[in-house]
């Protein structure tokens, strides 16, 4: 069984996500990490992240700016620790320390940004700071740019119809 089968079984209402399903999804995520050429535990697909988040076995940390969360939207009940701030996106030098304080190193942590690139960089820093279960959410909240330089038209959290809100 692969992660998509485990995810389908869990989300079809047949069974809740089991420990075995969690392990399958996280093991598949570990195989995807090589795509980023950075060190972290693995890369989770948005649908997998939502299924895992619903079980309360993982914590999602949104690493986007306050402005992105406010004007673009966010996933409820996630932890917010900006990877970078302001329009210049100056890197938060206290990111790993804030992550340890707000979440802890013992949790399974999924990082979310706009497209999956900043969260991959943040996952790399966290991994090298001793976080052993740190995953990047592939595609991010808005997804990659399309041929017209627009986001949200072919991938990302919102594109997949996963829950989010905007104030």
C-alpha positions as CSV (number, residue, x, y, z in Angstrom):
1,X,0.0,0.0,0.0
2,X,1.3,3.5,-0.8
3,X,0.5,6.8,0.7
4,X,-2.3,7.6,-1.8
5,X,-4.0,4.3,-1.0
6,X,-3.7,5.0,2.8
7,X,-4.9,8.5,2.3
8,X,-7.9,7.3,0.2
9,X,-8.9,4.7,2.8
10,X,-8.7,7.2,5.6
11,X,-10.6,10.1,3.8
12,X,-13.3,7.9,2.3
13,X,-14.8,7.4,5.7
14,X,-14.0,3.7,5.7
15,X,-11.4,4.0,8.6
16,X,-9.7,6.7,10.5
17,X,-6.0,7.2,9.7
18,X,-4.2,4.4,11.5
19,X,-0.6,4.3,12.8
20,X,0.3,2.1,9.9
21,X,-1.3,4.6,7.4
22,X,0.7,7.4,9.2
23,X,3.9,5.4,8.8
24,X,3.2,4.8,5.1
25,X,2.6,8.5,4.3
26,X,5.7,9.6,6.2
27,X,7.8,6.9,4.6
28,X,6.7,8.0,1.1
29,X,7.4,11.6,2.1
30,X,11.0,10.7,3.0
31,X,11.4,9.4,-0.5
32,X,10.4,12.8,-2.0
33,X,12.9,14.9,-0.1
34,X,15.7,14.5,-2.7
35,X,13.8,16.7,-5.0
36,X,14.8,19.8,-3.0
37,X,18.6,19.1,-2.6
38,X,18.3,20.2,1.0
39,X,18.4,18.2,4.3
40,X,15.1,17.6,6.1
41,X,13.0,14.6,6.9
42,X,10.6,14.5,3.9
43,X,8.1,16.2,1.6
44,X,4.4,15.8,2.2
45,X,1.7,16.4,-0.4
46,X,-1.1,18.9,0.6
47,X,-3.8,16.2,0.8
48,X,-1.5,14.0,3.0
49,X,-0.8,17.0,5.2
50,X,-4.5,17.7,5.8
51,X,-5.3,14.0,6.5
52,X,-2.4,13.9,9.1
53,X,-3.4,17.2,10.6
54,X,-6.9,16.0,11.2
55,X,-5.6,13.1,13.3
56,X,-3.8,15.6,15.7
57,X,-0.6,13.5,15.2
58,X,1.2,16.4,13.5
59,X,1.5,20.1,13.9
60,X,1.4,22.4,10.8
61,X,3.5,25.5,11.1
62,X,2.8,28.3,8.6
63,X,6.1,30.0,7.8
64,X,4.6,32.8,5.7
65,X,4.5,36.5,6.7
66,X,1.7,38.0,8.7
67,X,0.6,39.9,5.6
68,X,0.3,36.7,3.5
69,X,-1.8,35.0,6.2
70,X,-4.1,38.0,6.5
71,X,-4.6,38.9,2.9
72,X,-4.3,35.5,1.2
73,X,-5.7,33.2,3.9
74,X,-4.5,30.5,6.3
75,X,-5.3,27.1,7.7
76,X,-7.1,27.3,11.0
77,X,-5.4,26.0,14.1
78,X,-1.9,26.1,12.7
79,X,1.1,27.6,14.4
80,X,2.5,30.7,12.9
81,X,6.3,31.3,12.9
82,X,7.4,33.5,10.0
83,X,10.5,32.3,8.1
84,X,11.0,35.8,6.8
85,X,9.3,39.1,7.4
86,X,8.5,42.4,5.6
87,X,8.4,43.1,1.9
88,X,12.1,42.4,1.6
89,X,11.5,38.9,3.2
90,X,14.3,39.3,5.7
91,X,15.1,35.9,7.2
92,X,14.0,35.4,10.8
93,X,17.2,34.6,12.6
94,X,15.3,33.1,15.6
95,X,13.2,30.7,13.5
96,X,14.6,27.5,14.9
97,X,14.5,28.8,18.5
98,X,10.9,29.9,18.1
99,X,10.0,26.6,16.6
100,X,11.4,24.8,19.5
101,X,9.7,27.1,22.0
102,X,6.2,27.0,20.4
103,X,6.2,23.4,19.1
104,X,9.1,21.4,20.5
105,X,11.5,19.0,18.9
106,X,9.5,15.9,19.8
107,X,6.6,16.6,17.5
108,X,6.0,15.7,13.8
109,X,6.1,19.1,12.2
110,X,4.8,20.0,8.7
111,X,5.9,23.4,7.4
112,X,3.7,25.4,5.0
113,X,4.6,28.5,2.9
114,X,3.2,30.0,-0.4
115,X,4.8,27.5,-2.8
116,X,6.9,25.0,-0.8
117,X,10.2,26.7,-1.4
118,X,10.5,28.8,1.8
119,X,9.2,26.0,3.9
120,X,11.8,23.7,2.4
121,X,14.5,26.2,3.4
122,X,13.0,26.5,6.9
123,X,12.8,22.7,7.2
124,X,16.5,22.5,6.3
125,X,17.4,24.9,9.0
126,X,15.2,23.1,11.5
127,X,16.6,19.7,10.6
128,X,20.1,21.0,11.1
129,X,19.1,22.4,14.5
130,X,18.1,18.9,15.7
131,X,14.4,18.6,14.6
132,X,14.2,14.9,13.5
133,X,10.6,14.9,12.2
134,X,10.4,18.0,10.1
135,X,8.6,17.9,6.8
136,X,7.9,20.3,4.0
137,X,4.4,20.6,2.5
138,X,4.9,20.4,-1.2
139,X,3.2,23.0,-3.4
140,X,2.5,25.3,-0.5
141,X,-0.7,27.2,0.2
142,X,-1.0,28.9,-3.2
143,X,0.9,26.6,-5.4
144,X,3.5,27.1,-8.2
145,X,3.3,29.8,-10.8
146,X,1.5,28.9,-14.1
147,X,2.5,30.0,-17.6
148,X,0.8,33.4,-16.9
149,X,2.7,33.8,-13.6
150,X,-0.5,33.2,-11.5
151,X,-0.7,30.9,-8.5
152,X,-3.5,28.5,-7.6
153,X,-4.4,27.3,-11.0
154,X,-2.9,23.8,-10.9
155,X,-1.6,22.9,-7.5
156,X,-1.3,24.0,-3.8
157,X,-3.4,23.7,-0.7
158,X,-6.2,25.9,-1.9
159,X,-6.3,24.4,-5.4
160,X,-6.9,21.0,-3.9
161,X,-9.9,22.4,-2.0
162,X,-8.5,21.8,1.4
163,X,-10.0,23.9,4.3
164,X,-8.7,27.4,4.8
165,X,-10.1,30.8,5.8
166,X,-9.5,34.4,5.2
167,X,-10.4,37.4,7.4
